[in-house]
Amino acid sequence: MRLFRPLFFIRLFLPGAIFRIRTDERLLCLTFDDGPDPETTPAVLDILSARNVKAIFFCCGSAAEINHGLVTRIKSEGHLVGNHGYRHLDGWKTNTQVYLRNFDAAVSFTSGTLLRPPWGRIRPRQYRELSGSYRIVFWDLMPYDFDSRLGGDRVLEILKIKIRPGSVIVLHDTASSSVLSFLDEFISYARSEGYNFTTGLFSDN
């Protein structure tokens, strides 16, 4: 069963976490996880540049260390970089101290202020420890672009149906994602529906 939105009760255990921008305006925030990838990330950046859209890239420290030139490009083009851990660890299955050190190890390659837990899986104690230092960003909409069983056309359909004012959308700039097959068309569609894209509420971090 695919959950395109996080279950509401999860938010009760994560006070202060960001799932959605609080706004009545037709604003969307695009985010990309698990990169940077030497093939996919430059192509994503090209599309965003052509469309004048800014996004947040939650990078894995291990990938950012290897592809530091791409992190530099992401920042130089006006996008934000967030911390997705040095390795892509599951907080539900990882000792708290190991989990915290994993984010610490990624800071010099990614961010010390914006963070997204891999898979959105984080235990309450881990959250309490990290929320003192980071703005922790989850999402309002995950269309499963990484799932090859869906395909780009179906992902685009999900996005068209489920976006709403303030949606923080999680996509992936990885080789396994279908993002390149629909990203440009989705941006065009969203704008035709009166939406604009923003990272403004996060840019002070």
ZAKOL-65365 format. One record per residue (C-alpha): residue number from 0; chain; x, y, z. Coordinates in pm, 1 decimal, padded with zeros to 6 digits. Example, Ala and Ser with C-alpha at 12.3 -4.5 7.8 and 13.67 -1.06 7.14 Angstrom:
(0 'A' (01230.0 -00450.0 00780.0));
(1 'A' (01367.0 -00106.0 00714.0));
This chain:
(0 'A' (00000.0 00000.0 00000.0));
(1 'A' (00138.8 00336.9 -00104.0));
(2 'A' (00085.0 00634.0 00122.7));
(3 'A' (00118.0 00947.6 -00085.7));
(4 'A' (00084.7 01164.1 00226.0));
(5 'A' (00220.5 01095.5 00575.7));
(6 'A' (-00037.3 00971.9 00822.8));
(7 'A' (-00173.2 01262.8 01022.9));
(8 'A' (-00101.9 01114.4 01364.7));
(9 'A' (00272.1 01099.6 01286.8));
(10 'A' (00280.9 01478.0 01310.4));
(11 'A' (00168.6 01462.2 01672.0));
(12 'A' (00495.9 01291.3 01766.3));
(13 'A' (00711.6 01537.0 01569.1));
(14 'A' (00629.1 01888.3 01696.2));
(15 'A' (00777.9 02158.6 01479.2));
(16 'A' (00856.0 01933.6 01184.8));
(17 'A' (00764.9 02073.0 00843.7));
(18 'A' (00531.2 01869.5 00628.3));
(19 'A' (00358.5 02147.4 00437.6));
(20 'A' (00396.0 02523.1 00393.3));
(21 'A' (00126.4 02703.2 00589.4));
(22 'A' (-00030.8 02916.8 00320.2));
(23 'A' (-00351.7 02973.7 00131.4));
(24 'A' (-00151.9 03077.9 -00174.2));
(25 'A' (-00093.5 02833.2 -00456.0));
(26 'A' (00267.3 02767.2 -00362.5));
(27 'A' (00463.7 02445.0 -00399.1));
(28 'A' (00807.8 02343.6 -00276.8));
(29 'A' (01002.9 02093.2 -00485.9));
(30 'A' (01256.9 01878.4 -00304.2));
(31 'A' (01492.8 01609.8 -00431.3));
(32 'A' (01638.6 01328.4 -00219.9));
(33 'A' (01930.4 01085.3 -00233.2));
(34 'A' (02161.5 01265.4 -00477.6));
(35 'A' (02365.7 01415.7 -00611.1));
(36 'A' (02391.0 01173.6 -00900.7));
(37 'A' (02636.9 01253.1 -01182.4));
(38 'A' (02384.1 01177.3 -01455.9));
(39 'A' (02042.9 01268.1 -01314.5));
(40 'A' (02121.5 01573.6 -01102.2));
(41 'A' (02268.7 01785.9 -01386.2));
(42 'A' (01965.4 01708.8 -01602.6));
(43 'A' (01729.6 01804.4 -01318.4));
(44 'A' (01923.1 02127.3 -01269.8));
(45 'A' (01898.4 02204.2 -01641.1));
(46 'A' (01519.0 02169.4 -01630.5));
(47 'A' (01489.9 02382.6 -01317.4));
(48 'A' (01713.6 02648.7 -01468.1));
(49 'A' (01515.3 02659.6 -01791.6));
(50 'A' (01192.0 02695.5 -01593.2));
(51 'A' (01339.0 02936.7 -01334.2));
(52 'A' (01238.4 02710.7 -01045.3));
(53 'A' (01430.7 02683.3 -00719.1));
(54 'A' (01429.6 02362.0 -00515.0));
(55 'A' (01582.6 02194.4 -00211.5));
(56 'A' (01823.5 01905.4 -00260.4));
(57 'A' (01852.3 01674.6 00041.1));
(58 'A' (02186.0 01516.9 -00039.3));
(59 'A' (02347.2 01206.3 00103.2));
(60 'A' (02685.5 01303.1 00239.8));
(61 'A' (02861.7 01009.3 00076.4));
(62 'A' (02734.0 01114.5 -00268.3));
(63 'A' (02795.6 01483.9 -00198.4));
(64 'A' (03155.1 01412.4 -00097.6));
(65 'A' (03223.0 01233.8 -00425.6));
(66 'A' (03023.7 01478.0 -00640.0));
(67 'A' (03116.2 01799.1 -00460.6));
(68 'A' (03116.2 01990.0 -00789.7));
(69 'A' (02745.7 01919.2 -00825.6));
(70 'A' (02678.1 02048.0 -00474.7));
(71 'A' (02861.0 02365.5 -00570.4));
(72 'A' (02646.9 02394.4 -00883.2));
(73 'A' (02325.8 02336.0 -00685.7));
(74 'A' (02413.1 02621.4 -00451.0));
(75 'A' (02544.3 02853.7 -00723.0));
(76 'A' (02215.4 02825.2 -00912.5));
(77 'A' (02018.7 02941.1 -00610.3));
(78 'A' (01891.9 02610.0 -00476.7));
(79 'A' (01919.6 02496.0 -00115.9));
(80 'A' (02108.1 02192.6 00008.6));
(81 'A' (01983.4 01982.6 00298.8));
(82 'A' (02132.4 01699.0 00502.3));
(83 'A' (02004.2 01346.9 00426.9));
(84 'A' (02268.5 01172.2 00636.8));
(85 'A' (02611.9 01056.8 00525.6));
(86 'A' (02463.8 00715.6 00461.2));
(87 'A' (02094.5 00646.5 00394.4));
(88 'A' (02014.8 00498.0 00736.2));
(89 'A' (01675.1 00386.0 00861.1));
(90 'A' (01614.9 00557.8 01195.3));
(91 'A' (01374.5 00286.6 01306.6));
(92 'A' (01651.6 00028.2 01279.9));
(93 'A' (01952.4 00235.5 01385.6));
(94 'A' (02095.8 00305.1 01729.9));
(95 'A' (02032.2 00668.7 01824.1));
(96 'A' (02396.9 00766.6 01868.2));
(97 'A' (02492.0 00603.1 01538.7));
(98 'A' (02202.0 00783.1 01373.2));
(99 'A' (02306.6 01122.3 01511.2));
(100 'A' (02669.5 01071.7 01410.9));
(101 'A' (02554.6 00985.6 01059.9));
(102 'A' (02408.9 01335.3 01017.2));
(103 'A' (02710.5 01496.1 01181.4));
(104 'A' (02933.4 01322.9 00927.3));
(105 'A' (02736.5 01477.2 00640.2));
(106 'A' (02736.4 01838.2 00763.9));
(107 'A' (03057.1 01948.5 00590.6));
(108 'A' (02928.1 01814.3 00257.7));
(109 'A' (02561.0 01913.0 00286.9));
(110 'A' (02399.5 02128.6 00557.9));
(111 'A' (02402.3 02187.4 00930.6));
(112 'A' (02059.0 02348.9 00934.1));
(113 'A' (01815.2 02165.4 00702.7));
(114 'A' (01756.5 01792.3 00744.5));
(115 'A' (01532.8 01519.6 00607.2));
(116 'A' (01536.1 01170.6 00763.7));
(117 'A' (01581.2 00894.7 00503.0));
(118 'A' (01243.6 00729.8 00432.7));
(119 'A' (01100.7 00974.9 00688.4));
(120 'A' (01183.7 00714.7 00952.9));
(121 'A' (01294.7 00867.4 01279.0));
(122 'A' (01228.8 00772.7 01640.0));
(123 'A' (01105.3 01032.0 01893.0));
(124 'A' (01436.6 01049.3 02080.5));
(125 'A' (01629.4 01091.1 01756.9));
(126 'A' (01390.0 01365.8 01655.3));
(127 'A' (01427.3 01548.5 01987.2));
(128 'A' (01805.1 01541.9 01958.9));
(129 'A' (01815.0 01664.3 01599.7));
(130 'A' (01535.5 01921.1 01615.5));
(131 'A' (01745.5 02136.0 01847.6));
(132 'A' (01992.8 02201.2 01566.4));
(133 'A' (01798.6 02148.1 01243.3));
(134 'A' (01477.6 02242.6 01071.3));
(135 'A' (01346.4 01895.8 00994.1));
(136 'A' (01154.1 01873.0 00669.1));
(137 'A' (00928.9 01584.1 00573.7));
(138 'A' (00677.9 01617.1 00288.4));
(139 'A' (00313.7 01659.4 00203.4));
(140 'A' (00327.6 01453.0 -00114.8));
(141 'A' (00542.3 01160.9 -00228.0));
(142 'A' (00444.2 01033.6 -00575.4));
(143 'A' (00689.4 00737.4 -00569.8));
(144 'A' (00898.2 00844.1 -00867.4));
(145 'A' (01158.1 00587.0 -00754.0));
(146 'A' (00914.7 00296.2 -00804.6));
(147 'A' (00971.6 00145.5 -01149.6));
(148 'A' (00631.6 -00024.5 -01132.0));
(149 'A' (00458.4 00311.0 -01164.2));
(150 'A' (00639.4 00484.7 -01447.9));
(151 'A' (00661.9 00854.2 -01521.4));
(152 'A' (00311.2 00890.8 -01665.8));
(153 'A' (00149.3 00754.6 -01350.7));
(154 'A' (00371.4 00966.5 -01125.0));
(155 'A' (00272.3 01276.1 -01322.0));
(156 'A' (-00093.8 01182.5 -01286.5));
(157 'A' (-00054.7 01146.9 -00909.0));
(158 'A' (00109.7 01487.6 -00887.2));
(159 'A' (-00163.4 01652.8 -01091.4));
(160 'A' (-00436.7 01503.3 -00875.3));
(161 'A' (-00280.9 01553.1 -00533.0));
(162 'A' (-00093.9 01883.8 -00527.7));
(163 'A' (-00251.9 02148.9 -00307.6));
(164 'A' (-00147.7 02489.2 -00171.9));
(165 'A' (00163.6 02449.1 00040.5));
(166 'A' (00258.7 02101.1 -00077.5));
(167 'A' (00618.9 02004.0 -00010.2));
(168 'A' (00685.7 01747.4 -00280.7));
(169 'A' (00959.1 01484.4 -00253.0));
(170 'A' (01119.5 01356.8 -00573.1));
(171 'A' (01455.6 01189.1 -00629.4));
(172 'A' (01756.0 01291.6 -00839.4));
(173 'A' (01881.4 00936.7 -00879.7));
(174 'A' (01930.0 00696.6 -01168.1));
(175 'A' (01637.0 00481.4 -01053.8));
(176 'A' (01390.1 00771.9 -01056.7));
(177 'A' (01156.6 00852.0 -01345.3));
(178 'A' (01184.6 01222.5 -01262.2));
(179 'A' (01337.8 01327.7 -01592.8));
(180 'A' (01041.4 01189.7 -01784.7));
(181 'A' (00786.3 01417.7 -01617.2));
(182 'A' (00952.9 01706.2 -01432.8));
(183 'A' (00932.1 01963.2 -01711.1));
(184 'A' (00570.9 01876.0 -01790.7));
(185 'A' (00475.0 01887.3 -01423.7));
(186 'A' (00621.3 02234.9 -01377.3));
(187 'A' (00433.4 02353.5 -01685.0));
(188 'A' (00108.7 02198.1 -01560.0));
(189 'A' (00141.5 02341.7 -01210.5));
(190 'A' (00196.6 02689.7 -01344.3));
(191 'A' (-00100.3 02656.1 -01576.2));
(192 'A' (-00305.0 02584.4 -01262.8));
(193 'A' (-00180.9 02903.5 -01098.2));
(194 'A' (00093.7 02753.3 -00881.4));
(195 'A' (00433.9 02904.1 -00815.0));
(196 'A' (00738.6 02732.0 -00671.6));
(197 'A' (00924.1 02854.2 -00364.8));
(198 'A' (01197.0 02771.2 -00118.1));
(199 'A' (01158.8 03111.1 00046.8));
(200 'A' (01039.3 02987.9 00383.3));
(201 'A' (01355.7 02781.7 00417.5));
(202 'A' (01611.3 03023.5 00274.1));
(203 'A' (01703.7 03182.0 00607.5));
(204 'A' (01852.8 02848.5 00705.9));
